[in-house]
């Protein structure tokens, strides 16, 4: 009886070590393979041309082949050591594959939104630098009487270009005030300039004049 218990405990111990050693490798390889295949499928669903189907099939084969080269040994070796360890690892591999399949669209959407936000912030910073440079040059014309005499159109708001420049400056100032106060900007309405409060459009319009 003691021999049977000892052999059973020895088998459980070996199976536990096999699960601990091969489990992370198996779960990671299955999840990575499913994620890569799912990502390629989502990317090719609406953007891939028809003529690229053979290349997509070859890529799918190699993705599955490379994933199997890692996942199958990580599953078969523990299964040979202990059958229950093989069952546990098979269940873990199936769960990781399902989780990767279901979570891939949300993760890809989150990453795309983060990249888009980074691009938007980068464009906003570049526009801010350009605006500050234009404002510095504009002040040179505005504060220099000789430049005002030589270039009267730069201060004539009746001209469409000058009026657009003043409105753009007002918009930038209103957006900067909203950002400093932590207030959301208001959507632009017809005939108004965006602001961050109830008087934002009225103040911007006054600045434009």
Phi and psi in degrees as GROMACS dihedral restraints (atoms count N, CA, C in turn):
[ dihedral_restraints ]
;  ai    aj    ak    al  type     phi  dphi    fc
    3     4     5     6     1   -65.8    20    10
    4     5     6     7     1   -32.1    20    10
    6     7     8     9     1   -66.3    20    10
    7     8     9    10     1   -40.2    20    10
    9    10    11    12     1   -66.0    20    10
   10    11    12    13     1   -43.3    20    10
   12    13    14    15     1   -64.8    20    10
   13    14    15    16     1   -41.0    20    10
   15    16    17    18     1   -65.3    20    10
   16    17    18    19     1   -42.1    20    10
   18    19    20    21     1   -66.4    20    10
   19    20    21    22     1   -36.2    20    10
   21    22    23    24     1   -65.6    20    10
   22    23    24    25     1   -44.1    20    10
   24    25    26    27     1   -64.9    20    10
   25    26    27    28     1   -38.3    20    10
   27    28    29    30     1   -64.0    20    10
   28    29    30    31     1   -41.2    20    10
   30    31    32    33     1   -65.6    20    10
   31    32    33    34     1   -40.2    20    10
   33    34    35    36     1   -64.5    20    10
   34    35    36    37     1   -39.5    20    10
   36    37    38    39     1   -65.8    20    10
   37    38    39    40     1   -43.7    20    10
   39    40    41    42     1   -63.7    20    10
   40    41    42    43     1   -41.5    20    10
   42    43    44    45     1   -63.8    20    10
   43    44    45    46     1   -38.3    20    10
   45    46    47    48     1   -64.6    20    10
   46    47    48    49     1   -43.8    20    10
   48    49    50    51     1   -63.6    20    10
   49    50    51    52     1   -38.4    20    10
   51    52    53    54     1   -64.8    20    10
   52    53    54    55     1   -40.4    20    10
   54    55    56    57     1   -65.6    20    10
   55    56    57    58     1   -42.9    20    10
   57    58    59    60     1   -66.6    20    10
   58    59    60    61     1   -36.0    20    10
   60    61    62    63     1   -82.3    20    10
   61    62    63    64     1   -43.1    20    10
   63    64    65    66     1   -96.1    20    10
   64    65    66    67     1   -17.3    20    10
   66    67    68    69     1   -60.9    20    10
   67    68    69    70     1   -51.5    20    10
   69    70    71    72     1   -59.9    20    10
   70    71    72    73     1   -38.4    20    10
   72    73    74    75     1   -64.8    20    10
   73    74    75    76     1   -43.9    20    10
   75    76    77    78     1   -65.8    20    10
   76    77    78    79     1   -47.2    20    10
   78    79    80    81     1   -63.0    20    10
   79    80    81    82     1   -44.6    20    10
   81    82    83    84     1   -65.4    20    10
   82    83    84    85     1   -41.2    20    10
   84    85    86    87     1   -68.0    20    10
   85    86    87    88     1   -41.4    20    10
   87    88    89    90     1   -66.5    20    10
   88    89    90    91     1   -45.1    20    10
   90    91    92    93     1   -63.4    20    10
   91    92    93    94     1   -42.3    20    10
   93    94    95    96     1   -65.6    20    10
   94    95    96    97     1   -41.7    20    10
   96    97    98    99     1   -64.4    20    10
   97    98    99   100     1   -45.5    20    10
   99   100   101   102     1   -64.6    20    10
  100   101   102   103     1   -39.4    20    10
  102   103   104   105     1   -63.5    20    10
  103   104   105   106     1   -44.9    20    10
  105   106   107   108     1   -64.3    20    10
  106   107   108   109     1   -45.2    20    10
  108   109   110   111     1   -64.3    20    10
  109   110   111   112     1   -42.4    20    10
  111   112   113   114     1   -65.2    20    10
  112   113   114   115     1   -40.3    20    10
  114   115   116   117     1   -64.8    20    10
  115   116   117   118     1   -43.1    20    10
  117   118   119   120     1   -65.1    20    10
  118   119   120   121     1   -37.6    20    10
  120   121   122   123     1   -66.4    20    10
  121   122   123   124     1   -41.4    20    10
  123   124   125   126     1   -67.7    20    10
  124   125   126   127     1   -37.3    20    10
  126   127   128   129     1   -69.9    20    10
  127   128   129   130     1   -33.8    20    10
  129   130   131   132     1   -88.6    20    10
  130   131   132   133     1    -6.0    20    10
  132   133   134   135     1   -65.7    20    10
  133   134   135   136     1   -42.1    20    10
  135   136   137   138     1  -121.3    20    10
  136   137   138   139     1    -2.8    20    10
  138   139   140   141     1  -117.3    20    10
  139   140   141   142     1   -23.3    20    10
  141   142   143   144     1   -76.1    20    10
  142   143   144   145     1   136.2    20    10
  144   145   146   147     1   -70.3    20    10
  145   146   147   148     1   162.8    20    10
  147   148   149   150     1   -66.0    20    10
  148   149   150   151     1   -34.2    20    10
  150   151   152   153     1   -71.4    20    10
  151   152   153   154     1    -8.7    20    10
  153   154   155   156     1   -96.0    20    10
  154   155   156   157     1    12.9    20    10
  156   157   158   159     1   -62.4    20    10
  157   158   159   160     1   -43.9    20    10
  159   160   161   162     1   -60.4    20    10
  160   161   162   163     1   -41.5    20    10
  162   163   164   165     1   -63.1    20    10
  163   164   165   166     1   -39.1    20    10
  165   166   167   168     1   -64.1    20    10
  166   167   168   169     1   -38.1    20    10
  168   169   170   171     1   -65.1    20    10
  169   170   171   172     1   -41.5    20    10
  171   172   173   174     1   -63.0    20    10
  172   173   174   175     1   -42.3    20    10
  174   175   176   177     1   -64.6    20    10
  175   176   177   178     1   -39.3    20    10
  177   178   179   180     1   -62.5    20    10
  178   179   180   181     1   -41.5    20    10
  180   181   182   183     1   -61.0    20    10
  181   182   183   184     1   -46.1    20    10
  183   184   185   186     1   -69.7    20    10
  184   185   186   187     1   -34.6    20    10
  186   187   188   189     1   -62.7    20    10
  187   188   189   190     1   -46.2    20    10
  189   190   191   192     1   -67.5    20    10
  190   191   192   193     1   -37.4    20    10
  192   193   194   195     1   -65.0    20    10
  193   194   195   196     1   -46.8    20    10
  195   196   197   198     1   -66.1    20    10
  196   197   198   199     1   -39.6    20    10
  198   199   200   201     1   -65.2    20    10
  199   200   201   202     1   -37.5    20    10
  201   202   203   204     1   -68.8    20    10
  202   203   204   205     1   -33.5    20    10
  204   205   206   207     1   -62.1    20    10
  205   206   207   208     1   -27.1    20    10
  207   208   209   210     1   -94.6    20    10
  208   209   210   211     1   -40.2    20    10
  210   211   212   213     1   -75.1    20    10
  211   212   213   214     1   -42.0    20    10
  213   214   215   216     1   -63.4    20    10
  214   215   216   217     1   -47.5    20    10
  216   217   218   219     1   -61.5    20    10
  217   218   219   220     1   -36.9    20    10
  219   220   221   222     1   -67.5    20    10
  220   221   222   223     1   -19.4    20    10
  222   223   224   225     1   -95.7    20    10
  223   224   225   226     1   -41.8    20    10
  225   226   227   228     1   -73.8    20    10
  226   227   228   229     1   -39.2    20    10
  228   229   230   231     1   -62.4    20    10
  229   230   231   232     1   -49.0    20    10
  231   232   233   234     1   -63.8    20    10
  232   233   234   235     1   -33.5    20    10
  234   235   236   237     1   -64.6    20    10
  235   236   237   238     1   -34.6    20    10
  237   238   239   240     1   -71.7    20    10
  238   239   240   241     1   -32.7    20    10
  240   241   242   243     1   -72.5    20    10
  241   242   243   244     1   -45.0    20    10
  243   244   245   246     1  -148.9    20    10
  244   245   246   247     1   122.6    20    10
  246   247   248   249     1   -60.5    20    10
  247   248   249   250     1   -40.2    20    10
  249   250   251   252     1   -66.7    20    10
  250   251   252   253     1   -30.8    20    10
  252   253   254   255     1   -65.5    20    10
  253   254   255   256     1   -38.7    20    10
  255   256   257   258     1   -63.0    20    10
  256   257   258   259     1   -39.5    20    10
  258   259   260   261     1   -65.3    20    10
  259   260   261   262     1   -43.2    20    10
  261   262   263   264     1   -62.6    20    10
  262   263   264   265     1   -44.8    20    10
  264   265   266   267     1   -68.1    20    10
  265   266   267   268     1   -36.2    20    10
  267   268   269   270     1   -63.3    20    10
  268   269   270   271     1   -42.0    20    10
  270   271   272   273     1   -64.1    20    10
  271   272   273   274     1   -40.9    20    10
  273   274   275   276     1   -65.0    20    10
  274   275   276   277     1   -39.6    20    10
  276   277   278   279     1   -64.8    20    10
  277   278   279   280     1   -42.5    20    10
  279   280   281   282     1   -63.7    20    10
  280   281   282   283     1   -41.7    20    10
  282   283   284   285     1   -64.9    20    10
  283   284   285   286     1   -41.7    20    10
  285   286   287   288     1   -66.7    20    10
  286   287   288   289     1   -36.9    20    10
  288   289   290   291     1   -65.2    20    10
  289   290   291   292     1   -43.9    20    10
  291   292   293   294     1   -64.2    20    10
  292   293   294   295     1   -43.0    20    10
  294   295   296   297     1   -62.9    20    10
  295   296   297   298     1   -42.3    20    10
  297   298   299   300     1   -66.1    20    10
  298   299   300   301     1   -38.1    20    10
  300   301   302   303     1   -66.0    20    10
  301   302   303   304     1   -42.7    20    10
  303   304   305   306     1   -78.1    20    10
  304   305   306   307     1   -31.3    20    10
  306   307   308   309     1   -89.1    20    10
  307   308   309   310     1   -13.0    20    10
  309   310   311   312     1   -61.1    20    10
  310   311   312   313     1   -46.8    20    10
  312   313   314   315     1   -59.7    20    10
  313   314   315   316     1   -41.7    20    10
  315   316   317   318     1   -66.3    20    10
  316   317   318   319     1   -41.1    20    10
  318   319   320   321     1   -65.3    20    10
  319   320   321   322     1   -42.6    20    10
  321   322   323   324     1   -66.0    20    10
  322   323   324   325     1   -38.1    20    10
  324   325   326   327     1   -65.5    20    10
  325   326   327   328     1   -40.3    20    10
  327   328   329   330     1   -65.1    20    10
  328   329   330   331     1   -41.1    20    10
  330   331   332   333     1   -67.9    20    10
  331   332   333   334     1   -39.0    20    10
  333   334   335   336     1   -64.5    20    10
  334   335   336   337     1   -40.5    20    10
  336   337   338   339     1   -65.3    20    10
  337   338   339   340     1   -37.8    20    10
  339   340   341   342     1   -66.9    20    10
  340   341   342   343     1   -42.3    20    10
  342   343   344   345     1   -64.4    20    10
  343   344   345   346     1   -39.3    20    10
  345   346   347   348     1   -65.2    20    10
  346   347   348   349     1   -38.3    20    10
  348   349   350   351     1   -66.6    20    10
  349   350   351   352     1   -38.9    20    10
  351   352   353   354     1   -64.0    20    10
  352   353   354   355     1   -42.7    20    10
  354   355   356   357     1   -63.9    20    10
  355   356   357   358     1   -38.8    20    10
  357   358   359   360     1   -65.3    20    10
  358   359   360   361     1   -43.0    20    10
  360   361   362   363     1   -65.9    20    10
  361   362   363   364     1   -38.7    20    10
  363   364   365   366     1   -64.1    20    10
  364   365   366   367     1   -43.2    20    10
  366   367   368   369     1   -65.0    20    10
  367   368   369   370     1   -36.8    20    10
  369   370   371   372     1   -65.2    20    10
  370   371   372   373     1   -41.8    20    10
  372   373   374   375     1   -65.6    20    10
  373   374   375   376     1   -40.9    20    10
  375   376   377   378     1   -63.9    20    10
  376   377   378   379     1   -40.5    20    10
  378   379   380   381     1   -65.4    20    10
  379   380   381   382     1   -36.0    20    10
  381   382   383   384     1   -65.2    20    10
  382   383   384   385     1   -40.9    20    10
  384   385   386   387     1   -63.5    20    10
  385   386   387   388     1   -43.5    20    10
  387   388   389   390     1   -64.8    20    10
  388   389   390   391     1   -39.1    20    10
  390   391   392   393     1   -64.1    20    10
  391   392   393   394     1   -42.8    20    10
  393   394   395   396     1   -63.3    20    10
  394   395   396   397     1   -38.0    20    10
  396   397   398   399     1   -66.6    20    10
  397   398   399   400     1   -43.7    20    10
  399   400   401   402     1   -64.4    20    10
  400   401   402   403     1   -37.8    20    10
  402   403   404   405     1   -65.8    20    10
  403   404   405   406     1   -38.3    20    10
  405   406   407   408     1   -63.7    20    10
  406   407   408   409     1   -42.3    20    10
  408   409   410   411     1   -68.6    20    10
  409   410   411   412     1   -36.8    20    10
  411   412   413   414     1   -64.6    20    10
  412   413   414   415     1   -38.6    20    10
  414   415   416   417     1   -65.0    20    10
  415   416   417   418     1   -31.5    20    10
  417   418   419   420     1   -61.6    20    10
  418   419   420   421     1   -40.4    20    10
  420   421   422   423     1   -70.8    20    10
  421   422   423   424     1   -37.0    20    10
  423   424   425   426     1   -73.9    20    10
  424   425   426   427     1   -32.7    20    10
  426   427   428   429     1   -94.8    20    10
  427   428   429   430     1    -8.6    20    10
  429   430   431   432     1  -102.6    20    10
  430   431   432   433     1   111.1    20    10
  432   433   434   435     1   -60.1    20    10
  433   434   435   436     1   -34.9    20    10
  435   436   437   438     1   -64.7    20    10
  436   437   438   439     1   -40.9    20    10
  438   439   440   441     1   -66.9    20    10
  439   440   441   442     1   -34.6    20    10
  441   442   443   444     1   -66.5    20    10
  442   443   444   445     1   -33.9    20    10
  444   445   446   447     1   -75.6    20    10
  445   446   447   448     1   -41.4    20    10
  447   448   449   450     1   -71.5    20    10
  448   449   450   451     1   -33.2    20    10
  450   451   452   453     1  -127.1    20    10
  451   452   453   454     1    73.3    20    10
  453   454   455   456     1   -66.5    20    10
  454   455   456   457     1   -23.6    20    10
  456   457   458   459     1   -66.4    20    10
  457   458   459   460     1   -23.0    20    10
  459   460   461   462     1   -71.0    20    10
  460   461   462   463     1   -16.2    20    10
  462   463   464   465     1  -116.2    20    10
  463   464   465   466     1     7.3    20    10
  465   466   467   468     1   -96.2    20    10
  466   467   468   469     1   103.6    20    10
  468   469   470   471     1   -76.0    20    10
  469   470   471   472     1    -3.8    20    10
  471   472   473   474     1   -74.2    20    10
  472   473   474   475     1   -20.6    20    10
  474   475   476   477     1   -76.1    20    10
  475   476   477   478     1   140.0    20    10
  477   478   479   480     1   -59.7    20    10
  478   479   480   481     1   -38.9    20    10
  480   481   482   483     1   -66.3    20    10
  481   482   483   484     1   -46.0    20    10
  483   484   485   486     1   -65.9    20    10
  484   485   486   487     1   -39.6    20    10
  486   487   488   489     1   -63.7    20    10
  487   488   489   490     1   -40.4    20    10
  489   490   491   492     1   -64.8    20    10
  490   491   492   493     1   -37.1    20    10
  492   493   494   495     1   -65.1    20    10
  493   494   495   496     1   -43.1    20    10
  495   496   497   498     1   -65.5    20    10
  496   497   498   499     1   -39.8    20    10
  498   499   500   501     1   -67.0    20    10
  499   500   501   502     1   -38.8    20    10
  501   502   503   504     1   -63.1    20    10
  502   503   504   505     1   -39.0    20    10
  504   505   506   507     1   -64.5    20    10
  505   506   507   508     1   -40.4    20    10
  507   508   509   510     1   -65.5    20    10
  508   509   510   511     1   -40.9    20    10
  510   511   512   513     1   -61.5    20    10
  511   512   513   514     1   -44.2    20    10
  513   514   515   516     1   -63.5    20    10
  514   515   516   517     1   -42.2    20    10
  516   517   518   519     1   -64.0    20    10
  517   518   519   520     1   -41.3    20    10
  519   520   521   522     1   -65.7    20    10
  520   521   522   523     1   -40.9    20    10
  522   523   524   525     1   -65.7    20    10
  523   524   525   526     1   -38.3    20    10
  525   526   527   528     1   -65.9    20    10
  526   527   528   529     1   -39.2    20    10
  528   529   530   531     1   -64.2    20    10
  529   530   531   532     1   -41.7    20    10
  531   532   533   534     1   -62.5    20    10
  532   533   534   535     1   -42.2    20    10
  534   535   536   537     1   -65.7    20    10
  535   536   537   538     1   -39.3    20    10
  537   538   539   540     1   -68.6    20    10
  538   539   540   541     1   -35.0    20    10
  540   541   542   543     1   -87.6    20    10
  541   542   543   544     1    -7.8    20    10
  543   544   545   546     1    71.9    20    10
  544   545   546   547     1    27.5    20    10
  546   547   548   549     1  -104.2    20    10
  547   548   549   550     1   145.5    20    10
  549   550   551   552     1   -74.2    20    10
  550   551   552   553     1   142.7    20    10
  552   553   554   555     1   -73.9    20    10
  553   554   555   556     1   152.2    20    10
  555   556   557   558     1   -92.1    20    10
  556   557   558   559     1   148.6    20    10
  558   559   560   561     1   -69.9    20    10
  559   560   561   562     1   144.6    20    10
  561   562   563   564     1   -72.5    20    10
  562   563   564   565     1   131.5    20    10
  564   565   566   567     1  -103.3    20    10
  565   566   567   568     1   159.1    20    10
  567   568   569   570     1   -59.3    20    10
  568   569   570   571     1   126.4    20    10
  570   571   572   573     1    82.3    20    10
  571   572   573   574     1    10.4    20    10
  573   574   575   576     1  -129.9    20    10
  574   575   576   577     1   165.6    20    10
  576   577   578   579     1  -114.2    20    10
  577   578   579   580     1   134.3    20    10
  579   580   581   582     1   -63.4    20    10
  580   581   582   583     1   142.0    20    10
  582   583   584   585     1  -139.2    20    10
  583   584   585   586     1  -174.2    20    10
  585   586   587   588     1  -112.6    20    10
  586   587   588   589     1     3.5    20    10
  588   589   590   591     1  -146.4    20    10
  589   590   591   592     1  -170.7    20    10
  591   592   593   594     1   -66.6    20    10
  592   593   594   595     1   -25.2    20    10
  594   595   596   597     1  -105.8    20    10
  595   596   597   598     1     9.1    20    10
  597   598   599   600     1   -62.3    20    10
  598   599   600   601     1   -45.4    20    10
  600   601   602   603     1   -67.2    20    10
  601   602   603   604     1   -37.7    20    10
  603   604   605   606     1   -68.9    20    10
  604   605   606   607     1   -40.7    20    10
  606   607   608   609     1   -66.9    20    10
  607   608   609   610     1   -39.3    20    10
  609   610   611   612     1   -65.4    20    10
  610   611   612   613     1   -38.8    20    10
  612   613   614   615     1   -66.0    20    10
  613   614   615   616     1   -35.6    20    10
  615   616   617   618     1   -66.4    20    10
  616   617   618   619     1   -39.8    20    10
  618   619   620   621     1   -64.7    20    10
  619   620   621   622     1   -36.6    20    10
  621   622   623   624     1   -65.0    20    10
  622   623   624   625     1   -30.9    20    10
